[in-house]
Amino acid sequence: MVEVENKYMARCISLARGGAGNVAPNPMVGAVIVHQGKIIGEGYHRKYGEAHAEVNAIASVRDESLLKEATIYVSLEPCSHYGKTPPCAELIIKKRIPRVVIGCLDPFPEVSGRGVRMLREAGVEVVTGVMEKEAWELNRVFMTFQEKRRPYIYLKWAQSADGFMDRGRTDNTSPAVVLSSPEMMRRVHCLRANAAAIMVGTQTAFLDNPSLTVRHWAGNSPVRVMLDRTLRIPSHYHLFDGTVKTLVFTAGKAENRENVEYVTLDFSQPVLPQVMYELYIRKLNSLMVEGGAVLLEHFLEENLWDQIFVETAPVNLESGVKAPDLNRVASLSLTDVKKVQNHVITVFSRKNQ
């Protein structure tokens, strides 16, 4: 029985991935309807604001009379509240589907446990926790956002073989050392395209004048986030060009301009928790931090991270801006190592995540 349940749940998870990049800030969800050992309907959440997976799966069934003897498998707990669409739990009850198998519960406060309770109170048999770890991992960004009330945080940097991110620079007249390979540049822009926001510190913004947009991959550019306590970044920089929504966190006050919003923080208090709160209330559920070294160190020190991507280039700089020392980071788990064009890409995640 376990193998059968896992087989259909694996199909739900596979279907759910079809919504990647289109359903945020909602989770990816897949659903499969089985009657007497045969799949008679399946669907997934295709686009934010449109029909959920259960609705699409039910709509795909040719003979609705079979639903009264069927089981619906769904990777995430069916919703029980009215949002942009009616409750899926209510639809399952209406269609008289007698059995529901769920991958993991939805941590969203308006759903968590309520969908299961609504179904059971209506006499529906509910099984939970089938391939729970895999179902959670599918939506780790959504889950982290709901459970921790902050974005899912990616830290990313490139470093030399001897552990430096750049040569020492004090002004913006000299360019940064290029350590990323063309292949890694494409991978970074793929990550950007899937992040809700991207962040740099003041010094990086000043020295590099970055665009922080998606150019080497297809997809939308994330919201740009910058720390600029004293408003020292020149107004003609790319970050202020108005092409992408930009948030500037500062100690002072400044007048908003087109697509640029200034947010005042209390810099006498820990800054990053304030930034996380502001991103949370704006429903920016994932954040990519690209530097500089000081900002990355602060995220690590405050234990604000979920995944870390490090590219090591086959060059030595001998001196300069030292990369963060991951030997000092607790709960670090090596999840992947790849070699691309003599560059080593290392991915870390949290232990027991």
N, C-alpha and C positions, 0 to 999 in steps of 0.2 A: 504493500500500500504506500509506503514511504517513497519508493522509487517512482511510482505512478504520480504521486502528488508533486514530487520534485520535477518530474519531466514537464508537467504542464506549467509549473511555476517558472521554470527556466525559460519556457516559451514566452510567458508574460514579460519577463525581464528583457528578453531579446526584442520583443515588440516595442517595449517602452523606449528603448534607445532611439527609435525612429523619431521621437520628439525632441531629441537633443538640439539645443540652440534655438528652439522655437516656443518652448512652454514656460520658460522662466518669467517671473519668480515662482511659478507653480512647479511641482515635481513631475518627473517623467513617470508615467504609469502605463502598464499593459494589462490586458484582460483577455481571458480565453474561456469559452463556454463549451463544456463537454457533456455529451449525452451518450450513455451506454458505451463508453470507451472511444467515442469519436468526437473530434472537434467540429462543432457546428457553427461556431462564431468566434471571431476575435477582433480586437481593435486596440488602439492606443490613443493617448492624449496627443493630438497633433499640433495644436497651437494654443497659446495663452488666450483665454476668453472664449474658446470654442468647446465643443462637446468633450466630455471626459472619456476615459478608456472604456468604462462599463457601458456608457451610452452607445459608443461606436460598436462595441462587441455585440450588444443586444440588437442593434439595428442591422447587423450583418447576418443575423439568423433568418433563414428563408421560411422555416416553419415554426412560428411562435408557439404552437401548441406543445412543442418539445421542451420548452423552457420549464414547464411544471415538473419535469423529471430530470432536470439538468443540474450541473454544478458549475458555478462561475468562479474561476480562479482570477485573482487580481493581486498585483504586486504590492499595492498600498491600500490600507483601509479605505473603504468607500466613504465619501464625504456625507455628512448628515446635516449640512447647513445650506442656506441659500446664498450663493455668491454670484458670480457671473452666469452660473448655470444652476439648475435645480439639484437637490440632493440625490446622489447616486444610490444611497441606501434605500431611499424612498422608491426609486424606480425598480430596484431589485424586488422589493416587497410587492409593488404593484404588478410586476410581471410574474409573481408567484414562483420565483426560483427558490427551491427548497434548501439549497446548500451553497455556502460561500467559503472559499479557502483563501486566506490572506497571507501575503508575505510578511509585512511588518506593519505595525500601527503607525498612524499619522501623528507626529508630535504637535501639529498645528492646534492651538488651544480650542478652536471652534470645532475640531473634529475628534481629537485624541480620545479613543475609547467610545465615543458617542455613536459612531457609525456601527460598531460591533453591538453596542447595547440596543440600538434601534432595531437592528436585524433580529437579535435574539428575542427581544420583547414581542416581535411579530411572529415568532415561532420558527425562524430560519435557523438551521444548523450552521454554526460558524466555527471554522478551524483557523487558528492563527499560528504564526511563527514558522511557516514552511519556507525554507531557504531564507530565513530572516536576515542573516548576515549579508548575503548577496543582495537582497532587496534594499537593505539600508545603504550599502555601498553604492548602489545605483544612483541614489539621491543624497550622497553625502553632503553636498552643498546645501540643499534644502533642509536636511536634517540638522546640520550644524547651525544654520541660521535660526531655526525654530528653537532648538534646545539651548543654545548658548546666547541667543539674542545678539548675535554679531555676524558679520560676513565670514564665509569660509575663506581662509587666508593662505595664499600661495606666496612663498618667498622665492625669489629667483635672482641669481647673479652668475656672472662669468668671472673666472679667475685664472691666473697664470699657474703653471705647474708648481711654482714656489709660493703660491698663496697670496698673490696681490691682485686687486681688482683694477688698478690703474696706476699710472705714475703720479707722483705728487704734483698737483696743480693748484695754484693760488688765484688764477684769474681765468677768464673765459676766452682768452686769445689763442690758447693751444688746444688742439683736439684731444679727445680721450683716446686711449689705446684701444683698438678694436680686437677683442679677444674671441668674439663669437664667429663661428663658421657660417657660411650661407645657409647650410642645412639647419643649424640651430636657430638662425634668425627666423626661418620659416616656422619652426616649432614654437618659438617665442610668440610670434604673431598669431599662431593658432591658439595658444593659451590666452592671449589678449582677447581674441574674438569670442572666447567662451567665458570671459570674466565680466562681471558687472561694472567693476571699477579698477583703476590702476593708479598706484601711488608712488610718488618720489618725495625725497626730502628737499630742503631749501638749497643746500649746496649742489646737489645733483642738477636741480632745475637751473641754477645760476650758471654752472660751468658748462653744461651740455646743451642747454636750450632744446630739450627734447620735444617731439610732437606727441609721443605716447599714443599713436594711432595704429590701426591695422592696415598695413600696406603690402605685406608679403604673404597674405592669406585672405581668403574670402570671408566676409563677416563684418559685423558692426564694431565700431570702435567703442571701448568701454568709457565710462565717465572718468574724467581725469581728476585726480585728487592730489593736492600739493600742500605742504606745510610751508608757510611764509610768515613767520611771527611778526617781522618788522616791515613787511611789504617791500623787500629789497629786489625782487625779481622785476626786471625791466618790462614795461607795459607792451613793448613791441615783440616779445617772445612768442613762440608758437603756441604756448599754453593759453594765451589770451586771444587767439585768432577767431574764436567764436564758432569754429567748425564742429566742435564736440563739447558737450556739457562739461564744465570744469568747476570743481569746488576748491576754494582757497581757504585754508584754515589759518587764521591770524589772531594776534592779540588786540589789534586795533579795529577800526571800522573803516570800511571803504564802500563806495557806491557800486552796486552790481552793474554789470554791463551785459551785452548780448551773450547769452549762454555761459556767463561766468558769474558764480555766486560766491560771495565772501561770507564766511562763517566765523564768528568771534568765539574764541576759546579762552578759558582761564589757564594761562601757562604757569601759574603758581601751583597748579594741581597736575597730577599725571595726565599727559596729553592724549596718549593713544586710546585709553578707555573713552574719552570724550569723542574722539574721532569715530570710534566703533559705534557709539550710540547714534551719532549723526548719520552714519551710513545705514544703520539698522532702520531708523525711522523713515529713511528714504527708500527702503526696500531694496537696497543694493546688497544682494545676497552673497557675492563673492568679491574678493579683493586680491589683486596681484601687486606685490610690492617689489619694485625693481631697483631700489637703492635710494640713496647711497649706503655706504658701509655703516655709517652712524645710525641711520634709520633702521636698517636691517638688524643691527645689534640691539636696538631698543625693543623691536618686536620679539626677538629671541629672549631677551632678559625678562620681558613681561609675559612670556609664555603665550604669546599671541601668534600662533601659526598652526597650520594643519598639514601642509605639504611644502617641501623644500626642493627646488631644482637648482643644481649646481653644474655648470659647464666648466670643465678644466681644459684649457688650451695647452698645446705642446710647446710653450715658450716660457722663458724665465724673465722676470722683470727686475729681480734682485732687490728692489726697494719700491716704495710708493704707498698706496692705500691698501692696508692689510684687509683681507677678506675675513668674514666672521669665522670664529673658531668653533666648529661643531662638536669638538671633543668635550666642550663644557655644557652641551645641551642634553638635558635629561629626556627620557622617553623617546629617544630617537631610534627609528627602525629603518634599515636599508631596504627599499622595496624594488629598486631597479637600477641596473648599471648597463649603459650602452656605449659603444665606441662608434663615433661617426666622423669620418674624415680626420682621424687621429685626435679628435676631441673626445673626451670622456664625459658623458652625461650621467649624473648620479641623482637619483630621486629618493627622498626620505619622507617617511610619514610617522605619525605617532604610534607608539606601541599600544596595543590593546585598544585601538580606536574603534 
